[in-house]
Amino acid sequence: MMGGTPMAGQAPAAAGNKIPAPGQSPPYKAPRTADGKPDFNGIWQSFVTADIDVQDHDAQPGPHPDIMGAYGAWPGGQGIVEGGEIPYKPEALAQKKANADKRMVVNITSDPHRHDTGDPELKCYSPGVPRANYMPFPFQIIQGTDTILFSYQFARAVRTIYMNPNDKTIPKDAPADSWMGWSHGHFEGDTLVIDSTGFLPYSWFDRAGDYHSDALHVIERYTQVSPYHIMYEATIEDPNVFTRPWKMSFPLYRRMEKNIQLVDFNCTEFVLDLLYGQYSKRPGK
């Protein structure tokens, strides 16, 4: 029945217990660590499909649909880019399309060009930032006073966020470029803000070929909006690739299973034949 009487299996909402609209949350104050900061400790996971494409995308066949069938198909989903469009420079947009066309092409015969083709996820490289946060794998935040550690299940990737601006032993700028960048953090009220630079130019944002250069600058904002949710926002700047900064945003969900822990996904062993099979000795050859 669709009128005033609840349907079977439904209960009327308690007076004053309004359910927030999608994308909205009632006021919430996160629990505190010993030093009085919002406590982000826990295992978190996104449930968006942005690892396939950070923009809106239809379901599509994956590699080798002739033998993989639905096992290898990729789901459609809504994008996480605010405004729906990534502001590429014209020449950079052409490179993004070339990346997508060659995302399954792996060629390591010439080391200086081994990153020119092939999605880095396919080859089990560290996923980079912000991609690590929306891959279909959980990750763990371990919060200390002077540092915060992010431990990712995919490829055993890790990040250290330096939180003490007065620690003179920690360089402000990256000692060397890396896949996961060099990150400093601070709190703005209850929001954890992480400023990251020093990235290698090889990671992608998704399987659709969206990419960046070594000028990438990412500012992330983590805000707890309930005991079970973090609202995540990342501002992307890269004057070599984009005409202006742009943002992505989505929720992260706390994993609540009893005794939840990260399960190892060391994908290196899964890509050895893909990367180096041509150099392997084959029995009888």
C-alpha positions in Angstrom: 0.0 0.0 0.0 1.4 3.4 -0.9 -0.8 5.6 1.3 -0.5 6.4 5.0 -0.2 2.8 6.3 3.3 1.4 6.3 3.9 -1.6 3.9 4.7 -4.9 5.4 8.3 -5.1 6.7 8.4 -1.3 7.1 8.4 0.7 10.3 7.4 4.4 10.5 10.4 6.7 11.2 10.7 7.8 14.8 9.6 11.4 15.4 12.6 13.7 15.0 14.7 11.0 13.5 15.0 12.4 10.0 17.0 10.5 7.4 19.4 12.9 5.7 19.1 13.4 2.0 21.7 11.8 -0.2 25.0 13.7 0.0 24.0 15.4 3.2 24.9 14.5 6.8 23.7 15.8 10.2 26.3 17.6 12.3 28.9 15.2 13.7 31.9 15.5 16.0 34.4 12.8 15.6 36.0 11.0 18.5 39.4 12.3 19.6 42.9 10.8 19.8 45.0 11.3 23.0 46.3 14.6 21.6 42.8 15.9 20.9 42.7 15.5 17.1 39.9 13.8 15.2 40.5 10.0 15.2 40.8 8.6 11.7 42.1 5.2 12.7 40.4 2.4 10.9 40.0 0.5 7.7 38.2 2.4 5.0 37.0 1.7 1.4 35.2 3.5 -1.4 32.4 2.0 -3.3 32.6 4.1 -6.5 33.7 2.7 -9.9 36.2 5.6 -10.5 39.1 3.2 -10.9 37.6 2.4 -14.3 36.9 6.0 -15.2 36.7 9.0 -12.9 34.0 10.4 -15.2 30.6 9.0 -16.0 31.0 5.7 -17.9 28.9 2.8 -19.2 29.5 -0.8 -18.5 32.0 -2.3 -20.9 33.8 -5.5 -21.8 37.2 -6.0 -20.2 40.1 -7.7 -21.9 39.5 -11.0 -23.7 35.7 -11.1 -23.4 35.8 -14.2 -25.6 37.1 -16.3 -22.7 36.3 -14.0 -19.6 32.7 -13.3 -20.3 31.0 -11.4 -17.5 33.9 -12.3 -15.2 36.0 -9.7 -17.0 33.4 -7.0 -17.7 33.7 -3.6 -16.1 30.6 -2.0 -14.4 29.2 1.4 -15.4 29.1 4.2 -12.9 28.7 7.8 -12.1 31.8 10.0 -12.2 33.4 11.6 -9.1 34.7 14.7 -11.0 33.0 17.9 -9.8 31.3 19.5 -12.7 31.7 16.3 -14.7 34.6 17.5 -16.9 38.4 17.3 -16.6 39.9 20.6 -18.0 42.6 19.1 -20.3 44.8 21.1 -22.5 44.1 20.0 -26.2 47.4 18.2 -26.6 47.0 16.6 -23.2 43.5 15.3 -24.1 45.0 13.7 -27.2 47.5 11.9 -24.9 44.7 10.8 -22.6 43.0 9.2 -25.6 46.2 7.6 -26.7 46.7 6.2 -23.2 43.2 4.6 -23.3 43.9 3.1 -26.7 47.1 1.5 -25.5 46.1 0.7 -21.9 46.7 -3.1 -22.5 50.0 -2.6 -24.4 52.9 -3.6 -22.3 56.4 -3.1 -23.6 59.5 -3.1 -21.4 62.2 -3.8 -24.0 63.4 -0.2 -23.8 63.6 1.0 -20.2 63.3 4.7 -20.8 60.0 4.1 -22.5 58.6 1.3 -20.4 55.9 3.6 -19.0 54.8 5.0 -22.3 52.0 2.5 -22.7 49.9 0.2 -20.4 47.9 1.2 -17.4 50.2 1.1 -14.4 47.5 -0.8 -12.4 47.8 -3.6 -15.1 51.5 -3.8 -14.4 51.1 -3.8 -10.5 52.9 -0.5 -10.0 51.9 1.6 -6.9 48.6 3.3 -7.8 49.5 6.9 -6.9 47.3 9.6 -5.4 44.4 10.0 -5.4 43.8 6.7 -7.3 44.8 4.6 -4.3 41.8 5.8 -2.4 39.1 4.7 -4.9 40.5 1.4 -6.1 38.3 -1.6 -5.2 40.4 -2.5 -2.2 40.3 -1.3 1.4 43.1 0.7 3.0 44.0 1.4 6.6 44.8 4.7 8.3 47.1 4.4 11.3 47.2 7.8 13.1 50.1 9.0 15.3 50.9 12.4 16.7 53.7 13.4 14.2 52.8 11.1 11.4 49.8 9.3 9.8 50.4 6.1 7.9 48.2 5.0 5.0 48.6 1.3 4.2 46.9 0.2 0.9 46.1 -3.4 0.0 46.9 -3.0 -3.6 50.6 -3.6 -4.4 51.4 -3.1 -0.7 51.5 0.7 -1.3 52.1 3.0 1.7 52.1 6.7 2.4 53.6 8.6 5.3 51.9 11.9 6.1 54.2 14.3 8.1 52.1 16.2 10.6 54.7 18.2 12.6 55.7 21.4 10.8 58.4 22.1 13.4 60.3 18.9 12.8 63.4 20.1 11.0 64.5 16.6 10.1 61.6 16.3 7.6 62.2 18.1 4.3 59.5 20.3 3.1 60.1 19.3 -0.5 60.4 15.7 -1.7 63.9 14.3 -1.5 63.1 12.4 -4.7 60.0 11.9 -6.8 58.0 8.8 -6.1 54.8 7.0 -7.1 52.9 8.0 -3.9 54.4 11.5 -3.6 55.6 13.5 -0.6 52.9 14.5 1.9 52.5 17.0 4.7 49.3 17.3 6.7 47.5 19.5 9.1 44.0 19.8 10.6 41.6 22.6 9.7 39.0 22.1 12.5 37.9 18.5 12.1 39.2 18.1 8.6 42.5 16.4 7.8 44.2 18.3 5.0 47.0 16.6 3.1 49.2 18.5 0.7 51.2 16.2 -1.7 53.8 16.9 -4.4 56.9 15.1 -5.7 55.2 12.6 -7.9 56.6 10.5 -10.7 54.8 11.2 -13.9 53.8 7.6 -14.5 50.7 6.9 -12.5 47.2 7.3 -14.0 43.9 8.4 -12.4 42.0 5.5 -13.9 41.9 2.8 -16.6 40.5 5.4 -19.0 43.9 6.9 -19.5 43.5 10.0 -17.4 47.0 11.1 -16.4 49.3 13.8 -15.0 52.9 15.0 -15.3 55.6 15.4 -12.6 54.1 18.8 -11.8 51.1 17.1 -10.1 50.0 18.8 -6.9 47.2 17.2 -4.9 45.4 18.7 -1.9 43.1 16.1 -0.1 40.5 16.8 2.5 39.2 14.1 4.8 36.1 15.0 6.9 34.3 12.5 9.2 30.6 13.0 8.8 29.4 10.0 10.9 31.1 7.1 12.8 31.0 5.2 9.6 31.8 7.7 6.8 34.5 10.1 5.6 33.7 12.7 3.0 36.8 12.8 0.7 37.8 15.6 -1.6 40.9 16.0 -3.7 41.9 19.1 -5.7 44.1 18.3 -8.7 46.6 20.9 -10.1 49.0 20.2 -12.9 49.7 23.2 -15.2 51.4 20.9 -17.7 48.3 18.9 -18.4 45.2 20.9 -17.2 44.0 24.5 -17.9 42.9 24.9 -14.3 42.6 23.0 -11.0 39.7 20.6 -10.7 38.2 18.5 -7.9 36.9 15.0 -7.3 34.8 14.0 -4.3 33.2 10.8 -2.9 32.5 9.1 0.5 34.7 6.5 2.2 33.1 3.9 4.3 34.4 2.3 7.5 34.7 -1.5 7.2 32.7 -2.9 10.2 33.2 -6.6 9.9 34.4 -8.3 13.1 38.2 -8.6 13.2 38.5 -6.8 9.9 42.0 -6.5 8.6 43.8 -5.9 5.3 44.4 -9.1 3.2 47.6 -9.2 1.3 47.3 -8.4 -2.4 50.9 -8.6 -3.6 50.1 -8.5 -7.3 53.8 -8.8 -8.5 53.5 -12.5 -8.9 50.4 -12.1 -11.1 52.2 -9.9 -13.7 55.6 -11.7 -14.1 54.5 -13.5 -17.3 52.9 -10.4 -18.7 56.0 -8.3 -18.1 58.8 -10.7 -18.5 57.4 -13.8 -20.2 59.3 -13.1 -23.4 62.5 -13.4 -21.5 61.6 -16.7 -19.7 63.1 -20.0 -20.7 60.3 -22.3 -21.9 60.6 -26.1 -21.4 61.5 -27.8 -24.6 62.6 -24.5 -26.3 
